[in-house]
Amino acid sequence: MGGFGEWIKRKRFATAGHIGMLEGRLKDISGLLQETQQSVAETQQSVAEIRQSVAEIRQSVAETQQSVAETQQSVANTREAAQYIRRSVELGTITTGPPIQTGGVGRKTPEQWFDAHYWEAADHVLSFLAASELGIGGLEVADIGSGDGIIDLGLAIRGEPARFVGYDISPTDPDHLAHIAKAAGIDTLPANLRFVESTIDSIPAADESFDAVVTWSVFEHVSEPLAMLKEIRRILRPTGYLMLQLWPFYYSDHGGHLWLSHGGGFPHLLTPDDELVTSLKGKTGTDERRPADDEYLSLNRLTLNELGELMLSAGLKVVRAELMSETVNIPRELTDTPLADQLISGVKLLAVPSQP
Ligand SMILES: C[S@@+](CC[C@H](N)C(=O)[O-])C[C@H]1O[C@@H](n2cnc3c(N)ncnc32)[C@H](O)[C@@H]1O
């Protein structure tokens, strides 16, 4: 019995030990369970937060897409509006502002004048050439009638010719141009640009020394147009080209260059010359470098057809042409004038040397 009692005691003791161990394990397990529950709760919390941020990111992507779409739409609208304005100006249906490519029908501020020449006129030259897959990059280029030189500056910088020479019978003043350029943020005149005085019927340059000749708003003032066109032909290389813009033709609405003093409506064709010239005395011309009466008297009254014939006679063949025209009211007194001469206010021409 003593043996059995001993055995029971030992078993009890062992069982108590087991129970103690099991309790310890249970405690551990419940501790672990608590920690797991805590970490599950934390994970759930972070999942919820991640979901929230994903939702916010989605919302902000949607807003960005919406704002990109709105910006695209507004860029498209602006482009369309700009195109419409440009087209309307070219057609003359907007009369408060000038057709840019024509030199303008209102006195401009110095900033507007700079922009109209450095940017807009130069753009017209470059884009007219680009349409024929031509440019002036790396070429030797002459401008006939460089005036104040702003277009030349624009072409010399923006078109990147190897050499650009502006010729004028009333020579361009590089110091004055440098001053204008500085005001526009251009510190020095480019090294590829220079200006040379020419005469009414000659250009001081060697035969076939230029790849391209440009002339902008000049040919209605040229007193010896055939001689000048022959000079242009002479200085052009056989593979060269001439880009000539003329605005306004004399018999068109603004052909008298009188928009600052008399407005539109063909005033030069309705008023006797001597009366006009007297009324212009002491005034500045549309070209600020010139008195208004002198400017008026310089007009050679060429028509488009006459210009075309002179070009042919000079050995220049027109290969591309763009007319400028405006909607005009024609005074009853002028209904005898050929319609084409009244309606064609200007032209841009691309010509190449005809073979000798
Ligand atoms: C209306 S301005 C145009 C100047 C410049 N192209 C512009 O658009 O600002 C006309 C210029 O042509 C010049 N001109 C007139 N006849 C010329 C000729 N035969 N050769 C060179 N220039 C001439 C005038 O001296 C004047 O500077």
The ligand as a Tripos MOL2 file, in Angstrom:
@<TRIPOS>MOLECULE
LIG
   27    29     1     0     0
SMALL
NO_CHARGES

@<TRIPOS>ATOM
      1 C1          8.3070  101.0760  -95.9630 C.3       1 LIG1
      2 S1         10.0060  100.9140  -95.7290 S.3       1 LIG1
      3 C2         10.1570   99.2090  -95.3540 C.3       1 LIG1
      4 C3         11.3690   98.9030  -94.5430 C.3       1 LIG1
      5 C4         11.4240   97.4600  -94.0100 C.3       1 LIG1
      6 N1         11.4960   96.5080  -95.0900 N.3       1 LIG1
      7 C5         10.2530   97.1670  -93.1160 C.2       1 LIG1
      8 O1          9.2810   96.5440  -93.5690 O.co2     1 LIG1
      9 O2         10.2700   97.5980  -91.9710 O.co2     1 LIG1
     10 C6         10.6350  100.9990  -97.3900 C.3       1 LIG1
     11 C7         12.1520  101.0800  -97.4370 C.3       1 LIG1
     12 O3         12.5800  100.8670  -98.7920 O.3       1 LIG1
     13 C8         13.7080  101.6750  -99.0050 C.3       1 LIG1
     14 N2         13.9140  101.7860 -100.4620 N.ar      1 LIG1
     15 C9         13.1770  102.4490 -101.3780 C.ar      1 LIG1
     16 N3         13.6970  102.2930 -102.6030 N.ar      1 LIG1
     17 C10        14.7790  101.4840 -102.4670 C.ar      1 LIG1
     18 C11        15.7400  100.9470 -103.3810 C.ar      1 LIG1
     19 N4         15.7060  101.2060 -104.6870 N.pl3     1 LIG1
     20 N5         16.6940  100.1520 -102.8940 N.ar      1 LIG1
     21 C12        16.7670   99.8870 -101.5760 C.ar      1 LIG1
     22 N6         15.8850  100.3640 -100.6630 N.ar      1 LIG1
     23 C13        14.9110  101.1620 -101.1090 C.ar      1 LIG1
     24 C14        13.3540  102.9580  -98.2910 C.3       1 LIG1
     25 O4         14.4680  103.7450  -98.0330 O.3       1 LIG1
     26 C15        12.6910  102.4360  -97.0270 C.3       1 LIG1
     27 O5         13.6180  102.2610  -95.9900 O.3       1 LIG1
@<TRIPOS>BOND
     1     1     2 1
     2     2     3 1
     3     2    10 1
     4     3     4 1
     5     4     5 1
     6     5     6 1
     7     5     7 1
     8     7     8 2
     9     7     9 1
    10    10    11 1
    11    11    12 1
    12    11    26 1
    13    12    13 1
    14    13    14 1
    15    13    24 1
    16    14    15 ar
    17    14    23 ar
    18    15    16 ar
    19    16    17 ar
    20    17    18 ar
    21    17    23 ar
    22    18    19 1
    23    18    20 ar
    24    20    21 ar
    25    21    22 ar
    26    22    23 ar
    27    24    25 1
    28    24    26 1
    29    26    27 1
@<TRIPOS>SUBSTRUCTURE
     1 LIG1         1 GROUP 0 **** ****
